[in-house]
Structures are given as structure tokens and as C-alpha cells.
């Protein structure tokens, strides 16, 4: 079996042993450390996702925004009409006062 493994291919890495344990304990410890880091990251991600899921029902949809735009458009039209009507009434009042004063 030693003839099958090309030692030049694995240069710089720990050589694979034919024994039952070899250097496997260090690799397993490294994998366990990495796995615990991944599990803690998953817990953080789960907390973030649950926060987003709690906020999501309160966000506006496209239909809500289009209804709001229509309401704002009709409100602008109403404000413009009232402003023009008020200016005409003020001008008429000013001319009436000027007629009575002079």
C-alpha cells in the first residue's frame, strides 16, 4: 500500500499512517474546533433571522405603497385647490377693503 501513495503529492502535509490512530487526534480536534465555531455562527445567524422574521409582517408591501401614493396625489390636489381658493378670497377681500377705504 505504501507504493500506491505518491509522497511528492502530499509534500508539506502530514503523511498518512497505516496505523489505527496516527496523527488523527490532532485533525479531529481541529475539526471539532471548526465545528464549534460553525455552530456558534449558526446560532448568531438564527438570532438575526428570527429578528428579521419578527419585523417582516410590519413592512409595507408594493400594494400598500401604491395606495399611499394615490392618497398623497389626491391630497396634493386638494391642497392646491384650497390654496388657490384662499388666494382668490384674500384678493377679493383686499379689493373690497380698498374700495371702501378710498
C-alpha positions as CSV (number, residue, x, y, z in Angstrom):
1,X,0.0,0.0,0.0
2,X,2.9,2.3,0.6
3,X,3.8,2.0,-3.1
4,X,0.4,3.4,-4.2
5,X,0.7,6.7,-2.3
6,X,2.8,9.3,-4.1
7,X,4.8,11.0,-1.4
8,X,5.6,14.0,-3.6
9,X,1.9,14.8,-4.0
10,X,1.4,15.2,-0.2
11,X,4.7,17.0,0.5
12,X,4.2,19.6,3.2
13,X,1.3,17.8,4.8
14,X,1.3,15.2,7.5
15,X,1.9,11.8,6.0
16,X,-0.9,9.3,6.2
17,X,-0.1,6.5,8.6
18,X,-1.1,2.9,8.2
19,X,-1.7,2.6,12.0
20,X,-5.0,2.9,13.8
21,X,-4.6,6.4,15.1
22,X,-1.5,8.2,13.8
23,X,-2.0,11.9,13.7
24,X,-5.8,11.7,13.5
25,X,-6.3,13.1,17.0
26,X,-5.0,16.5,16.0
27,X,-7.1,16.5,12.9
28,X,-10.2,15.5,14.9
29,X,-9.6,18.2,17.5
30,X,-9.2,20.8,14.7
31,X,-12.4,19.6,13.1
32,X,-14.2,19.9,16.4
33,X,-12.9,23.4,16.9
34,X,-14.1,24.4,13.5
35,X,-17.4,22.7,14.0
36,X,-18.0,24.6,17.3
37,X,-17.2,27.9,15.5
38,X,-19.7,27.0,12.8
39,X,-22.3,26.1,15.4
40,X,-21.9,29.4,17.2
41,X,-22.1,31.2,13.9
42,X,-25.3,29.3,13.1
43,X,-26.8,30.4,16.5
44,X,-26.0,34.0,15.7
45,X,-27.5,33.7,12.2
46,X,-30.6,32.1,13.7
47,X,-31.0,35.0,16.1
48,X,-30.7,37.5,13.2
49,X,-33.2,35.6,11.1
50,X,-35.7,35.4,13.9
51,X,-35.4,39.2,14.3
52,X,-35.9,39.8,10.6
53,X,-38.9,37.4,10.7
54,X,-40.4,39.3,13.5
55,X,-40.1,42.6,11.6
56,X,-41.2,41.3,8.3
57,X,-45.0,41.3,8.8
58,X,-44.9,45.0,9.7
59,X,-43.2,46.1,6.4
60,X,-45.2,47.7,3.7
61,X,-45.9,45.8,0.5
62,X,-45.9,47.1,-3.0
63,X,-49.7,47.5,-2.9
64,X,-49.5,49.5,0.3
65,X,-47.1,51.9,-1.3
66,X,-49.2,52.3,-4.4
67,X,-52.3,53.1,-2.2
68,X,-50.2,55.6,-0.3
69,X,-49.0,57.3,-3.5
70,X,-52.6,57.7,-4.7
71,X,-53.6,59.2,-1.3
72,X,-50.7,61.6,-1.4
73,X,-51.6,62.6,-5.0
74,X,-55.2,63.3,-4.1
75,X,-54.0,65.2,-1.0
76,X,-51.7,67.4,-3.1
77,X,-54.6,68.2,-5.5
78,X,-56.8,69.2,-2.5
79,X,-54.1,71.4,-1.0
80,X,-53.6,73.2,-4.4
81,X,-57.3,73.8,-4.7
82,X,-57.6,75.2,-1.2
83,X,-54.5,77.4,-1.7
84,X,-55.8,78.9,-4.9
85,X,-59.3,79.4,-3.4
86,X,-57.8,81.1,-0.4
87,X,-55.7,83.4,-2.5
88,X,-58.7,84.4,-4.6
89,X,-60.7,85.1,-1.5
90,X,-57.9,87.2,0.0
91,X,-57.5,89.2,-3.2
92,X,-61.3,89.8,-3.3
93,X,-61.3,90.9,0.3
94,X,-58.3,93.2,-0.3
95,X,-60.1,94.9,-3.3
96,X,-63.3,95.3,-1.2
97,X,-61.4,96.9,1.6
98,X,-59.6,99.2,-0.8
99,X,-62.9,100.2,-2.4
100,X,-64.4,101.2,1.0
101,X,-61.3,103.0,2.2
102,X,-60.8,105.2,-0.7
